[in-house]
């Protein structure tokens, strides 16, 4: 078969292959976390390790690649970043790991897929979607 055919197939299937890889890595992550939690690792400690490793890995990348791109840091922006940093990773991961410790890895991973649907329903209940549509139209 010609080389161009393989290249065309690769280009067409690349997004699907990456999505399969991403979902497989989520499943493996769930199994590893569940195994660690079953062996006695505290879910609070695991969340701290996970965030510390992420900060050590992404901190230098952000410092060197983004330092001239971002606007000046003000107190208001700093407080927003601190609040979001406290809410999302800390609460989200602790609740996820606590739920995984008390249930199965399959159930906890399946519940992650329901988050966008719950977000949409909450936006619909609080009429936030209408507000966003008005902003997009204006």
VOMILUM-781984 format. One record per residue (C-alpha): x, z, y; residue number from 0. Coordinates in Angstrom, 2 decimals. Each point is the difference from the previous one (the first is absolute). Example, Ala and Ser with C-alpha at 12.3 -4.5 7.8 and 13.67 -1.06 7.14 Angstrom:
2
<rec><X>12.30</X><Z>7.80</Z><Y>-4.50</Y><num>0</num></rec>
<rec><X>1.37</X><Z>-0.66</Z><Y>3.44</Y><num>1</num></rec>
//
This chain:
138
<rec><X>0.00</X><Z>0.00</Z><Y>0.00</Y><num>0</num></rec>
<rec><X>1.21</X><Z>-0.68</Z><Y>3.48</Y><num>1</num></rec>
<rec><X>1.60</X><Z>2.71</Z><Y>2.06</Y><num>2</num></rec>
<rec><X>-2.54</X><Z>-0.46</Z><Y>2.81</Y><num>3</num></rec>
<rec><X>-2.84</X><Z>0.97</Z><Y>-2.34</Y><num>4</num></rec>
<rec><X>1.59</X><Z>3.38</Z><Y>-0.75</Y><num>5</num></rec>
<rec><X>0.65</X><Z>0.55</Z><Y>3.69</Y><num>6</num></rec>
<rec><X>-3.62</X><Z>-0.83</Z><Y>0.86</Y><num>7</num></rec>
<rec><X>-1.32</X><Z>2.32</Z><Y>-2.71</Y><num>8</num></rec>
<rec><X>2.29</X><Z>2.78</Z><Y>1.22</Y><num>9</num></rec>
<rec><X>-1.11</X><Z>-0.40</Z><Y>3.61</Y><num>10</num></rec>
<rec><X>-3.68</X><Z>-0.05</Z><Y>-0.98</Y><num>11</num></rec>
<rec><X>0.19</X><Z>3.01</Z><Y>-2.31</Y><num>12</num></rec>
<rec><X>2.42</X><Z>2.18</Z><Y>2.02</Y><num>13</num></rec>
<rec><X>-2.72</X><Z>2.09</Z><Y>1.72</Y><num>14</num></rec>
<rec><X>-1.71</X><Z>0.63</Z><Y>-3.33</Y><num>15</num></rec>
<rec><X>3.25</X><Z>0.99</Z><Y>-1.70</Y><num>16</num></rec>
<rec><X>0.81</X><Z>2.43</Z><Y>2.80</Y><num>17</num></rec>
<rec><X>-3.49</X><Z>1.52</Z><Y>-0.21</Y><num>18</num></rec>
<rec><X>0.34</X><Z>0.45</Z><Y>-3.77</Y><num>19</num></rec>
<rec><X>3.42</X><Z>1.61</Z><Y>0.58</Y><num>20</num></rec>
<rec><X>-1.45</X><Z>2.30</Z><Y>2.67</Y><num>21</num></rec>
<rec><X>-2.91</X><Z>1.13</Z><Y>-2.17</Y><num>22</num></rec>
<rec><X>2.34</X><Z>0.53</Z><Y>-2.95</Y><num>23</num></rec>
<rec><X>2.30</X><Z>2.13</Z><Y>2.15</Y><num>24</num></rec>
<rec><X>-3.00</X><Z>2.09</Z><Y>1.14</Y><num>25</num></rec>
<rec><X>-0.95</X><Z>0.57</Z><Y>-3.64</Y><num>26</num></rec>
<rec><X>3.55</X><Z>0.95</Z><Y>-0.99</Y><num>27</num></rec>
<rec><X>0.21</X><Z>2.32</Z><Y>3.02</Y><num>28</num></rec>
<rec><X>-3.23</X><Z>1.70</Z><Y>-1.08</Y><num>29</num></rec>
<rec><X>1.31</X><Z>0.52</Z><Y>-3.52</Y><num>30</num></rec>
<rec><X>3.34</X><Z>1.38</Z><Y>1.19</Y><num>31</num></rec>
<rec><X>-1.67</X><Z>2.36</Z><Y>2.47</Y><num>32</num></rec>
<rec><X>-2.50</X><Z>1.20</Z><Y>-2.62</Y><num>33</num></rec>
<rec><X>2.82</X><Z>0.60</Z><Y>-2.47</Y><num>34</num></rec>
<rec><X>1.98</X><Z>2.01</Z><Y>2.58</Y><num>35</num></rec>
<rec><X>-3.04</X><Z>2.04</Z><Y>0.94</Y><num>36</num></rec>
<rec><X>-0.80</X><Z>0.72</Z><Y>-3.65</Y><num>37</num></rec>
<rec><X>3.54</X><Z>1.27</Z><Y>-0.55</Y><num>38</num></rec>
<rec><X>-0.48</X><Z>2.62</Z><Y>2.71</Y><num>39</num></rec>
<rec><X>1.09</X><Z>-1.60</Z><Y>3.26</Y><num>40</num></rec>
<rec><X>-1.97</X><Z>1.43</Z><Y>2.93</Y><num>41</num></rec>
<rec><X>-1.91</X><Z>-2.70</Z><Y>1.88</Y><num>42</num></rec>
<rec><X>1.03</X><Z>1.45</Z><Y>3.38</Y><num>43</num></rec>
<rec><X>3.68</X><Z>-0.25</Z><Y>-0.93</Y><num>44</num></rec>
<rec><X>-0.50</X><Z>-3.54</Z><Y>-1.29</Y><num>45</num></rec>
<rec><X>-1.58</X><Z>-1.06</Z><Y>3.31</Y><num>46</num></rec>
<rec><X>2.93</X><Z>1.52</Z><Y>1.92</Y><num>47</num></rec>
<rec><X>2.53</X><Z>-1.83</Z><Y>-2.21</Y><num>48</num></rec>
<rec><X>-1.86</X><Z>-3.27</Z><Y>0.40</Y><num>49</num></rec>
<rec><X>-0.20</X><Z>0.25</Z><Y>3.79</Y><num>50</num></rec>
<rec><X>3.63</X><Z>1.13</Z><Y>0.31</Y><num>51</num></rec>
<rec><X>1.27</X><Z>-2.94</Z><Y>-2.05</Y><num>52</num></rec>
<rec><X>-2.17</X><Z>-2.41</Z><Y>2.01</Y><num>53</num></rec>
<rec><X>1.32</X><Z>1.43</Z><Y>3.28</Y><num>54</num></rec>
<rec><X>3.62</X><Z>-0.27</Z><Y>-1.18</Y><num>55</num></rec>
<rec><X>-0.55</X><Z>-3.59</Z><Y>-1.09</Y><num>56</num></rec>
<rec><X>-2.15</X><Z>-1.35</Z><Y>2.84</Y><num>57</num></rec>
<rec><X>1.42</X><Z>2.07</Z><Y>2.87</Y><num>58</num></rec>
<rec><X>3.27</X><Z>-1.91</Z><Y>0.38</Y><num>59</num></rec>
<rec><X>-1.79</X><Z>-3.32</Z><Y>-0.48</Y><num>60</num></rec>
<rec><X>-2.44</X><Z>0.83</Z><Y>2.77</Y><num>61</num></rec>
<rec><X>2.76</X><Z>1.28</Z><Y>2.26</Y><num>62</num></rec>
<rec><X>2.22</X><Z>-3.05</Z><Y>-0.26</Y><num>63</num></rec>
<rec><X>-2.60</X><Z>-2.77</Z><Y>-0.35</Y><num>64</num></rec>
<rec><X>-2.67</X><Z>1.24</Z><Y>2.41</Y><num>65</num></rec>
<rec><X>1.83</X><Z>1.88</Z><Y>2.74</Y><num>66</num></rec>
<rec><X>-0.09</X><Z>-2.80</Z><Y>2.60</Y><num>67</num></rec>
<rec><X>-3.49</X><Z>-1.23</Z><Y>-0.91</Y><num>68</num></rec>
<rec><X>-2.14</X><Z>3.09</Z><Y>0.57</Y><num>69</num></rec>
<rec><X>-1.14</X><Z>1.40</Z><Y>3.38</Y><num>70</num></rec>
<rec><X>1.37</X><Z>3.24</Z><Y>1.41</Y><num>71</num></rec>
<rec><X>-0.98</X><Z>3.19</Z><Y>-1.79</Y><num>72</num></rec>
<rec><X>-2.31</X><Z>2.13</Z><Y>2.12</Y><num>73</num></rec>
<rec><X>-1.37</X><Z>3.44</Z><Y>-0.81</Y><num>74</num></rec>
<rec><X>-3.47</X><Z>-1.47</Z><Y>-0.65</Y><num>75</num></rec>
<rec><X>1.34</X><Z>-2.60</Z><Y>-2.45</Y><num>76</num></rec>
<rec><X>2.18</X><Z>2.62</Z><Y>-1.68</Y><num>77</num></rec>
<rec><X>-3.00</X><Z>2.32</Z><Y>-0.49</Y><num>78</num></rec>
<rec><X>-2.05</X><Z>-2.84</Z><Y>-1.47</Y><num>79</num></rec>
<rec><X>2.78</X><Z>-0.85</Z><Y>-2.43</Y><num>80</num></rec>
<rec><X>0.35</X><Z>3.65</Z><Y>-1.03</Y><num>81</num></rec>
<rec><X>-3.76</X><Z>0.38</Z><Y>-0.52</Y><num>82</num></rec>
<rec><X>-0.24</X><Z>-3.18</Z><Y>-2.07</Y><num>83</num></rec>
<rec><X>3.13</X><Z>0.96</Z><Y>-1.93</Y><num>84</num></rec>
<rec><X>-1.54</X><Z>3.36</Z><Y>-0.83</Y><num>85</num></rec>
<rec><X>-3.42</X><Z>-1.32</Z><Y>-0.96</Y><num>86</num></rec>
<rec><X>0.69</X><Z>-3.08</Z><Y>-2.07</Y><num>87</num></rec>
<rec><X>2.97</X><Z>0.70</Z><Y>-2.23</Y><num>88</num></rec>
<rec><X>-0.30</X><Z>3.75</Z><Y>-0.27</Y><num>89</num></rec>
<rec><X>-3.73</X><Z>0.39</Z><Y>-0.54</Y><num>90</num></rec>
<rec><X>-0.50</X><Z>-3.27</Z><Y>-1.85</Y><num>91</num></rec>
<rec><X>2.84</X><Z>0.51</Z><Y>-2.45</Y><num>92</num></rec>
<rec><X>-0.74</X><Z>3.66</Z><Y>-0.61</Y><num>93</num></rec>
<rec><X>-3.65</X><Z>-0.71</Z><Y>-0.71</Y><num>94</num></rec>
<rec><X>0.90</X><Z>-2.96</Z><Y>-2.22</Y><num>95</num></rec>
<rec><X>2.56</X><Z>1.97</Z><Y>-2.01</Y><num>96</num></rec>
<rec><X>-2.29</X><Z>3.02</Z><Y>-0.31</Y><num>97</num></rec>
<rec><X>-2.78</X><Z>-2.27</Z><Y>-1.25</Y><num>98</num></rec>
<rec><X>2.36</X><Z>-1.69</Z><Y>-2.43</Y><num>99</num></rec>
<rec><X>1.14</X><Z>3.37</Z><Y>-1.32</Y><num>100</num></rec>
<rec><X>-3.60</X><Z>0.99</Z><Y>-0.69</Y><num>101</num></rec>
<rec><X>-1.20</X><Z>-3.37</Z><Y>-1.39</Y><num>102</num></rec>
<rec><X>1.52</X><Z>-2.98</Z><Y>-1.76</Y><num>103</num></rec>
<rec><X>2.37</X><Z>-2.54</Z><Y>1.49</Y><num>104</num></rec>
<rec><X>-2.57</X><Z>-2.73</Z><Y>-0.67</Y><num>105</num></rec>
<rec><X>-2.69</X><Z>1.77</Z><Y>2.00</Y><num>106</num></rec>
<rec><X>2.31</X><Z>0.80</Z><Y>2.91</Y><num>107</num></rec>
<rec><X>1.30</X><Z>-3.57</Z><Y>0.20</Y><num>108</num></rec>
<rec><X>-3.52</X><Z>-1.42</Z><Y>-0.22</Y><num>109</num></rec>
<rec><X>-1.11</X><Z>2.22</Z><Y>2.88</Y><num>110</num></rec>
<rec><X>2.72</X><Z>-1.51</Z><Y>2.22</Y><num>111</num></rec>
<rec><X>-1.79</X><Z>-3.33</Z><Y>-0.25</Y><num>112</num></rec>
<rec><X>-3.20</X><Z>1.49</Z><Y>1.39</Y><num>113</num></rec>
<rec><X>1.57</X><Z>1.10</Z><Y>3.30</Y><num>114</num></rec>
<rec><X>-0.69</X><Z>-3.30</Z><Y>1.87</Y><num>115</num></rec>
<rec><X>-3.63</X><Z>0.07</Z><Y>-1.10</Y><num>116</num></rec>
<rec><X>-0.43</X><Z>3.60</Z><Y>1.18</Y><num>117</num></rec>
<rec><X>1.68</X><Z>-0.90</Z><Y>3.29</Y><num>118</num></rec>
<rec><X>-2.42</X><Z>-2.87</Z><Y>0.51</Y><num>119</num></rec>
<rec><X>-3.03</X><Z>2.18</Z><Y>-0.78</Y><num>120</num></rec>
<rec><X>1.20</X><Z>2.69</Z><Y>2.41</Y><num>121</num></rec>
<rec><X>0.59</X><Z>-2.62</Z><Y>2.72</Y><num>122</num></rec>
<rec><X>-3.48</X><Z>-1.35</Z><Y>-0.62</Y><num>123</num></rec>
<rec><X>-1.57</X><Z>3.48</Z><Y>0.14</Y><num>124</num></rec>
<rec><X>1.73</X><Z>0.86</Z><Y>3.27</Y><num>125</num></rec>
<rec><X>-0.69</X><Z>-3.47</Z><Y>1.46</Y><num>126</num></rec>
<rec><X>3.71</X><Z>-0.64</Z><Y>0.43</Y><num>127</num></rec>
<rec><X>-0.21</X><Z>-3.52</Z><Y>-1.41</Y><num>128</num></rec>
<rec><X>-2.38</X><Z>-1.06</Z><Y>2.79</Y><num>129</num></rec>
<rec><X>2.48</X><Z>1.37</Z><Y>2.55</Y><num>130</num></rec>
<rec><X>2.82</X><Z>-2.03</Z><Y>-1.55</Y><num>131</num></rec>
<rec><X>-2.11</X><Z>-3.16</Z><Y>-0.04</Y><num>132</num></rec>
<rec><X>-0.80</X><Z>0.43</Z><Y>3.71</Y><num>133</num></rec>
<rec><X>3.72</X><Z>0.41</Z><Y>0.74</Y><num>134</num></rec>
<rec><X>0.84</X><Z>-3.16</Z><Y>-1.95</Y><num>135</num></rec>
<rec><X>-2.71</X><Z>-2.08</Z><Y>1.66</Y><num>136</num></rec>
<rec><X>0.83</X><Z>1.15</Z><Y>3.56</Y><num>137</num></rec>
//
